Amino acid sequence: MARHLSNFFGNCSRTLTRGSEPCVAALGYAHRIASSPSSSCSSPSASSSSSALPPSLSPSASSPSSSSSSSSSPAYLPPPHLPLATLWVDYTTGRPGPTSSAFPLLAAAALAAAAGAAAAAAAAPGGRHRELLGGRTVSCEDLSDEEEYVKSQEHLVQPNAHNPLPVVVPPPIQSLASHNIRHRVVLSVIGLPLRGQAHIARRLRHYLDFFHGAHTSLFDLNDFTGLDNADEAILNALKNHFEVESRGKRHAILYTTNSLTAADLQWSGHSKSRRRWMNNVLLKELGAELHVVELQVNGDMDHNMQYIARHRLTQVFENAEILQNHIEKYSQRFVTLQGDGSEDYLHYVKVMNYNKKVTTCNMMNTFIGSRVARFMANVHPYKHVFYMTRVGESEFHVSNRIGGDAPLSAKGDQFALRLAEFANFEVDKQHSGFTCVSIPADQVSKLESCLTNFSTRRPPSRQSSSSSRNGNGHNSQGQGQGGGSVYHHRDRDRAEAEASSGEEEEGDEEDPTGEEDSCSGERGCIVSCGDWTSFKNGSKVREGMCLRRLQVGLEASFQDAPSTKEEVLEAIGSGKPVTMILTDLENDWEEHEQVCARLWTSALLRARQTVKYIDHPIVRTEGKKVWKQLAHREYRNLNEQYAGQYEGLTHAEVAEKQPHEMELRALDKLGYRYPRGESLLDVIARLEDMIQHLESYTEPLLIVAHLPILRFLYAYVHGIPREEAPDLDMPSHEVIKVVFDGASGIREERYWLGP
């Protein structure tokens, strides 16, 4: 019976006109019920069938002899705004459909079959009903990425006693963008050599995967250059990608690591004819759209010259002149995307000097195109430097409570003091070899054999002179990329006033600090020697590192280290723990680039308190603009995952009250959403804007945030799939430095600060 009803309603639905969408919806509803694999004529009894119907369609409504009751059984009804009595109406004419008189009886029979089908599906272990999706009937086990949902919702789409006909697919989640992806897309990244095509293709691929679930694969054209009929091999690789490999792969990115050797390929896209050929082949053979990303860069840009000098391709040629000759020959064959309308049939984005100027054509018409265009307006292959650290320990952390906005504990405040030292030496002054060492009170006596006096003289060319000071007489700490000189003011009010005004009078006034230049002439210092491994983090101390700062007792502030070993031992005394800050001795005579740096935190109290001791010296850039170093910027996007009604509870309390919720969370770390709170996929969605900014920066950035936030940022930067991010190790009271660019990959350092 179910099969016959399915066929009947399928035939009837084709008789409706275009304006009968509600009717089609009703027929789809009945079709879905009748198509249930568990439905059969013998499953429900006559009485149970009629009890499942609304009064207007039950046998009691049409036959006085019927006496069954429906008050104790669930009703299987379509939405209230589509009553079954009026469904079989052609709304273009306002008249009943050709078989409207027979519809109530047929609908009753269909719904009667549905009652037994739903009951059987609910009773069967793991039973899954079927749903009509896009004109085809599929089971939940066969759902592709375009009907994707998270595992913690899986039990909600299972039929059960109180909901025998659940939806097959819950509403879409922002971080699962596959519901917006309906077409195959091939992105081709083109441009002259040494423009960062490979780096940007990899960043773009990971961005689409990480934030939108748009599973994408990379194809390096240089991998095919040695093959016979390389163009056909590339097409076959794309066919295999779209049609044979795992489902959900709807995107591919073509790029080159060496544009010079791939120039003869049709897929290189460096001319109008090649791009037209690519577009036609993709449409005909794969039904895919071509999106082109062109990178145009001024070769005289300072950033670009540094990038070219470090690029691996530069090492292939004997010298830069030979490479430049090859690039000039290639540029004569390369045809940029035309803005005269002749290539308006394409989807493309043209990026000039990376995030300086972007031109798009047809990119904003699609979900993926708009995301690609925005991302390309920010990304670049130049050097990025990020420092990531968790907020200091809070009072809620001590008691193992979830979320909240608690202040720092005493241990967390100690970390805040040490983070300020790190920001001063590593981020601001760019000192190398920063090391923080903790010495317990009972081991302080060992320091006598671990320190020695040392005398250092700065080379004559670096001696302080009138030219080393700015017009105000402040000590210049160095010049470099980003702009310039940094002035450490004792008078904080004056410094901030200068920052707000943006102006400062020129003159030859004396140094307001009243101090001599500590970097000039001969000076004494204390350097490390002997064995430090018995101290906390002492294994990082190398022979000859210079002692910079000292903290005696956990309640004291840091102070400059004395100039002799005897003075240090006298200051330390005995009975108190000691914390020492050391950096490389070479920092005394090496010229360091002074760069402008940024500071991000979440808006929560414990994050703000973690950075409260960080100093903000004033940097005057080359254009005499004032930059407040490490100016504090708060972003709610960086806040901790919101636990909703579980905020302030311990995990043990939640497990006791809601054990099933903890099971769901363990099953699906990314997709599980706290009741009235957030899931980790929600967290990923609100981090997208931060990533856009992060990709665009060239200044070092210090990020102080929470564990889930830093796990996702770390995973994104390293190209780690987001599914693995919840298990990443991010120790507390430790700073992770990540440096990457398009020329030399990713480098990472970790700095333990303690306590």
N, C-alpha and C positions, 0 to 999 in steps of 0.2 A: 504493500500500500504506500509506504514511504516513497519508494522509487516512482510509482505512478503519479503521486501528488507532486513530486519534484519535477517530473517531466511536464505535467499539466501547467504548473505555475510558470515554468520556464517558457512554455509556448505562449501563455497568456500575456506575459510581460512584454513580449515582442509586439503585441497589438496596441500597446499604449502609444500615445503621441509624445512628443518632446516635452510637453507641459505637464506630464503626469508623474513628476518626480515622487510625490508622496505615495502614489500607487505603487511605483517601483520599489520604494522602501518597504511597503507592506508586503509585497510579493517576495522581496528578498528575505524578510523576516520569516514568512511561512516556508519559503524555500530552504532557509537555514534549518528550521525545525525538522522539516521532512527529510532533509539530507543527513540527519544525525545517524552515525553508523550503528547506534544502538536501537534505533526505532524499528518497530515491527508491528504487524497487526495484532499479534497475540500478547504484546507486552501489557497494555493497559486494559482494564475491564471497562465495560460500557459505563458503569456508574462513576469510576474514577475519571474517565474521559470527560464526562459532562460536568463533573465538579470542578474541573480545571478551567472552565470557560466563564467569561463574564456573563451577567444575567441576560444581556441582550442577545447572546449567541448560545446560551445553554439550551438544552432540550426543553427545560421548563418554560422558557420564553416563547417557544413556538409550539409546544405540545402540552396541553393541560394535564395529560396523564402522567407526566414526569414529576417526580417528587423528590429528586435528589437534592442535597444541600451542599453549598459551596463555602460555607462559613469557616470550616476548619481546614481548608486546603489552600496552598499558595496559588495565586492567580498568575497565569502566564500571559501578560498583556503587552501589547505594543505601547509606545509612549502615549501619555494621556491626550496629547494634542492631535493624535491620529486615531480617533475611534474607528473600530473595524466596520461599523455600520455605514460609514461614508467613504471608505478607502477606495472602493471600486468605482471611482468617478474620474472622468476625463476633465481636468480643470481648465483645459483650453476652451471647452465648449460649455462647461457647467452641467452636462448631461451625464446620466449613468453610462457606464461602460457597456459593451455588447453582451456581457454575461453577468450583469450585476445581480439579477434575481437569483442566480445560483450561488453567488459568492458566500452568503452566510453559511449555507450548508457545507460548502467546500472548506471554508475557513474553520468551521467546527470540526470537520474531519481531520484537517491538518493539525489543529491545536490538540485534538485528542491524541493523535500519534505523538505529538511533542511531549505530552505529559509522561507517557511511559518512557520515551527516549531520554528525557532529562533525569527521570528517576533512576534509570539504569546507568546513565553516565555518572550520576552522583554516587551510586553505590559501588561502581567498579573502581578498584584501586588504581589510582593514577589515570582514571578515565578522562579523555579530552574530547569535547564536542568540536564540531567543525563550524567554520564561519565563512560566509561569502565575502571574499576580499578581491576587489578589482575585477569582478567577473569570473573569478575562479574559486573553487572550494579547496581550502587547505586545512591541515591540522596544525595545532600549535607547535608540534615537534618540527614541522617543516617551515616554520616562519623564517623568512630571510631577514637581512639587516634592515630592509625598509619597513618591517613591522617589529622592530626591535623593542624590547623592554628589559628591565633589570630582573635579576634572579629573585630578589626579595619580593617581587610582585607576582611571582609565578603561582603561588597558592591562591591568589585572588582571581585568576582566570580559570581555576578548576571548579567545575560544578559541585555544589554542596546542597545541604538540606534547605538552607534559607535563601540560596541563590542558585537555582538549578540551571539558569541560562546566563552566565556571566559574559562580559565582553571578552573577546579573544585577545584584543590588543588594547592596553590602557593608553591614556593620552600620552603624547610624545614628551620626552625630557629634553631640555635645551642642549645638553652635552651629547645627546645621541641624535645627531643631525641627519641620520639616514632617512628619516621621514620627509626631509626636504630635498632629497637627492633622487631624481627620477631619470637622469640621463647619464650615460657614460661620458667621461670627460678626459681628454688627453691634453696636458699642459706641456708646452714646449718652451724652454728657457733658452733664449738666444742672446747674442751680443758678441762684441769683439773679444779676443782672448784676454785673460787676466782681469775679468770684470766680476768674478765671484759667482759664476753660474752654478758650479757644483755646490758650493756652500749654501747658497740661497735655495737651491732645489731641495737640499736635505732639510733645511730649516722649515721650508714651506710644507714639505711632506709631513714632518713631525707635528707642525702646527695643526694641519687638517686632521690628522689622526688623533692628536691629544685632546683638542678642544671641541671637535665636532664629530668624532667617530667616523669620519669620512676616510675609510681605509684606502690607502694610496700606496702604490709601488713605484720605485725609481728604476729608470732605464738609462744607463750611461752609454751613449752612442759609440764611445771609443771602444767598448767591449765587442763591437761588431765590425770594426774597421778592417780586421784581417781576414774576414770571411768572404767566400765567393757569394756574389749577389747579396751584399749586406743589407740592402734596403728590404728585400723580401724576408730576410732573417728577422729584421726588426718587426715587420708586420706580423710574422708568425709568433714572435714573442708576445706581442700585444694581444693577439687572438688567444693565445694560451692563458694569458693573464686574465682576460675578461670572461672567457668561456669555459676554461678547464679547471683553473685553480679554484681555491675556496670562494664560496659565495660572498657577496657583499663587496667585492673588489670592483668599485665603479670608477676609480681614478688611476691615472698613470701620469708620471712626469718624465719627460725626455730632457736630457741635459748633456753637456760635454765637459769632461775634465781637461780636454785639450781641443779647442775649436780648430786649430790648424790642421790636425790630422783627420778630423771628421768633416772637412770642408766639402769633400766630393760626394757625401751622402745626400740623397734627396731629403732625408729626415732632418738635416741640419737646419733647414728653414732660413737660410741666410739670404734668400732672394724672394721676390714676389712669386715667381713661377713655382718655386719649391713649396712655399706656403700654400698656394692654391692646390698643388698636387696633394699635399698632406691632408688638407681639408676634404678634398674629394674622396681620397682613399679611405679616410676614417669614417666618413658618412656611408660610403657604399659597402665597405667590408665589415665594419664593426658597429655601425649606427652610433658613432661617438662624435662628440663635438670637439673641435680644436680650439684651445685657448692658448694664446701666445703671450709670453712675458719677455719683453726686450729690455736689456740693461744698457743704458748709455752713460758713460762716465768720462769726465774730463780728465785726461791723463796727467795734467799738471797739478791736480789736487794733492796737497801734502799727505793726507790720509792714504790716497791711492798709491803714491810713490812708496810709502812705507809698506803697504800691502804687497805691491809688486816685488819689492826687494826680498820679502820673506817667502814668496810663493814657490812651491816646488817646481813649477814649470820653468822658472828662471834658472834653475840649476841644470836643466837639460841642455841649454845652449852654452857655448863657450864664453860668451859675454853678453851684456845687455844690448849692445849695438846690433848684434846678429838677431837677437830676439825681436828687437824693435823693427828691423827690416822685414822680418816675416809678418809681423802684425800689420805693417803698412801695406804689404802686398795683399793680405787677406782683406783689409778694409776696402780695397778697390773692388773686390767682388761682393762685399757685403752691402745689402740694400736694406736700409732701415724701414720700419713700418711706415706706410704712407698715410699722411693726413689729408690727402686730396680727395678722399672718398672712394678711391679705387680698391681699398681693402676694408671697407666698412662691412663687408659680409662676414668678417672675422670677429671673434671675441678676443680683444687684446688689451694689454696694459703696458704702456711705455714708461719706464722709470729713468729719470735723468738725475745723475749724481745721487743716486739712491733716494733717500727720503727728502730731497729738496724739491722735486717736482714730479708729478705723476699725471699721465694722460690715459684715459680709458675709453674703450669703445665696446659697447654691448656687454660689458662685464657686470654692470649693476642689475642686469635683467634676471640673473640666476642667483641662487643661494651661494653656491661655491664661488662663482665669479665675483660677487660682492665681497666675500671674505678674503679671496686672494688679492683683490685690489687694495683692500685696507691693509692687509699684512705687508704687501709690497711697498706701501707708503711709509713703512717704518723700518724694515729690515735692512741691514748692511753687513758687509763682510769684514769690517774693521774690528779692532781689538775691543773686547768687552771684559770688564773686571767686576765681579760681583762678590760681595761678602755676605754670607747668610748665617744667622745665628738665632737660636730659640730665645724667647724671653727668659728672664731670670726666674728662678724658682718662686712660686707664689704660695700663699697660705693654703689655697685650695689644693695645690699640688702636694703639699705636705700631708694633707688629710685624704688624698686620693679622690677628690671630688671632681665632678665633670663640669667644665665650662666656668660660668660665673665671671665676675669682674673683681677678683680679690687682689689686694696689694701684694708686693713682694715680701717674701720672708727675709730673715736676717741673712741667710745664705744667698738669696737672690740679690740683695743689696750689695753684697760683696762682689758678685759677678758684675754688677753695674759699674762698680769702681774700676774693675780690671778691664772691662770693655772700653771705658773711656781712655785708658792707657793704650790699648790696642788701636783705637781710632786715631789717637794722636801720633803714634810712631809709624804704624803700618799704612793707614789710609791717608792721613794728612801729610806727614813728612816723608812717606815712601821709604822708610828704613827697611833694610833687608835683615832677615834672621830674627825677627821678633820672637822672643821666648819668655813665657811667664813660669816661674818656678816657686813652689810652695815648700817651705822648710818648717816642719813641726818644731815646737819649743824644745823637745828633748834631743833634737839633732842640730841645733844652732851652733853648738861647739865645733862641729865638723867644718864650718865655713872658713875657719882660719887657714886650712890647708887647700881650700878651693878658690882663693882669691889672691891676687898679687897686684902690686903697683905697676903702673906703666905710664910712660911719658910720651905724648904724641905731639908732633908739630905739623901744622897744615902746610902743604907745599906753597912756596912763595907766590905762585900764580893765583892761588886761592885766598891770599891774605886779604883781610878786611881793608877797604879803602873807601874814600868818599863816593866812588862810583858804585860801591856795593850797597849803598843805602838809597832809598827813594827820597823824594823831595821832602818828606816829613821826618827823615832821619830814622825811620824804622828799619830794623834788620831784615834784609832780604834773605829768604831761605832757599831761593833757587828759582829758575825760570824754566818753563817747559810748556808742553802741549796743554791747551786749555787756558793758558794765559798767564802765568806770571808769578807775582810775588805774594808771599803770605806774611801778615803782620800779627804777631801775638800780643795783643794789648792787655795790659793789666787792668786798664779801665774799661770794663765791659760795657758800661753805659755809653761811653764815647764811641766804641766800636759799633754798637747797634745803631747809634744815631747816624753814623756814617753810612751804614748799610741802607737805612731808610731814605736818606737824602740822595744817595748815589753820587755825591760830589765831595771833593776834599781839596782844600786850598794847597797850592804848591808853595814850598818854602824851604829854608835851611835851618829849621829849628832843631834843637837837640833831641836826642833819643828820650822820649818821655819815660821810659822804664828806668833810666839812670844806670843801665847795665852796660858793660863792655861786651863786645862781640865775642861770644863764647867759642866761635868757630875759628878765631884768628890766633896766630902765634902758638906758643907752646903751652900745653895744659896737661895736668895730671889726670889720670883716670884709673879705674880698677878693672882688670880683666880676669876672665875665668881661667882656671888651671886645675889639674888634678881630676878626681873622679866625682861626678855629680849624680851618678845613677841612683844613689840611695834617696834622693829627694824626689818629690812629686813632679813629674815632667822633666826631671834632670837629665834624662837620656837625650833630650834635644839640645843640650848645651854643648857647644864645641869649644875647643881650646882657643883662647884669645878673644872671646866675645866680651863686649864692654857692658858694665853694669850702669844702667841709666836711671832707674827709679827704685825706690825702696818703700816698703810698708811694714812697720813694726807693730804687731798686734792687729787683730781683725777689725777693731773699731776705728783705727787711725786712717787718715788719708795718705795717699802716696806723696812722697817728697823726692826731690832730686838727690841722687846718690852723692855722698861726699867724694872728694878727690883722692883720698888715700885709704888704704886698707885699714889702718889704725882707727881712723875716724868712723869707718863703717862698723867695725867691731864694737867701738864705744857706743855708737848710736843704737846698735842692736841690743846690747846688754845680754840678759838671760831671762828665761821664764816666759817669753812671748814668742808666738809663731811669727815667721817673717815671709814676706812675699817679695820677690825680686823680678825686675823687668830688665832683660838683656837684649841687645841687638848686635849686629856685626860691627867690629871696630872700624871697618872701611867706611862706614857711614860718616865718620868725622872728616874725611877729606874728599869723598866722592861727591860730585855735583848731582843732585837728584832732580828729576823733573817734578815740578810742582803742578799738580793737576787739580782742577775743581772736582769736588766729590759730593755725592748726594746721600741722604739718609731717609729711609722709609721705615715706618712702623705701623702696626695696627692702631686702632683707636681705643683699645682697651687699656685700663689703668696699669696693669703689670708691664705692658710694652712701653708706655710712656715713662714709667719709673726706671726701666732698664737703661734708657739713654739719657737720663737726667744729668749725669756728670760729664757728658761729652762736651768738649769745648767747641766753639764756633768762630775760629779766627776769620779775619776779613782777607779775601783774596782780590787783588786788583788785576784784571785780565789785560791783555794786550791793548784792547780798545779803551782802557781805563774805566771799564765797567766794574762795578763792585759785586762780588760774589760772596755770600755768607757761607763759609765752608760747612758742609754737613748740616745744612739747614733742615730742621726736623719737619717732615711731612707725614701726616697721619692719614691712613686710608682704611675705611671700614671694609673694603674688599679684602684686606689682609687679616681680618678678625678670625678668631678661632671658629671652628665648625660649631654651629648653634645646635644644642641638644634639645631644644624645645622644652617639653614638660619634664625632662630628666636633668635639666640644669641644676647644679648644686647637690645632686645625689652622688653617691659612690657607685661604682660598678657592682659591688656586692648587693647594694640596696635595689638596684634595678633588676639584677638577676633574681632576687627574691620575690619582687613584686610582679615582674613581667619576664619570666624565663623564656617564653616564646620569642619575645623581642630580641633577646640576646642570641638566640639561635639564628634568627633571621640576619642579624648583624654579622655573625660569624660566617654565614653562608654567602653573603654578598656585601663585602666591605665598601665597594664603590657605590652601589645602588641603594643600600639601605638608608631610609630616611627616618630620623628620630621623629616620634609623634609631635606634631606642630613645630618641627625643627628642620634641619637640613640634612641632605645626603652629601657624600663626598663629590658626587657629580654636580650638585648645586654649587659646591665650593669651587670646582673646576670652572664652572660657567662664570662666576664672578671674578675669577683670576684672569680672564682673557684680556680685559682692558689693561691690567697691569703688565701683562706680557707684551702688549703692543708698545707700551712706553719703554719697557726693559730692552726690547730689541732695538729701539731707536737711539738709546744713549751711547755716548762714547766716554762719559765720565765714570769713574769708579762709583759703585753703589753699595751701600751697607743696608741690608734688610734685616730688621729685628721683628720677628713674627712668631707664629705658633707651629706646632709640629705638623699638622696636616698641610698647612700652607707651604712650609719649607720643603716637605716631601715632594709636593707637586712641582714647585719651582725647580728643585734639584733634578727631578725626573725629566722635566721639559728641557732644561738646558743640556742634559747629558743624552737626550734622545732615548730615554727609557720609556717603555710603554706605560700608560697610566695605570693599567691593571696591576703593575708591580710596585707602584709608588707607595701604597699603604704599608708595605713591609720594609721600606728603606730604613737604614740605621741613621738616625740624626741625634747624636748624644747632646744632652743639655750642657750648657756652659762651655761650649766649644764653637769656634768660628770656622766656617768652611769658605775658603777662597777659591773661586772658579774663574779661570782666564781662558777665553777662546776667541778665535777669529777664523776667517776663511782660509788662512794660509797654513796654520800649524796645529789645528785641532784643539782639543780641550786639555787643559792642565789644571790640577787641583792640589791645594795644600790645606792642611787642617791645623788649627791652632787651639791647643787646650788652654783655657783660662782659669777654670776652677771657680770657687773652691770645690 
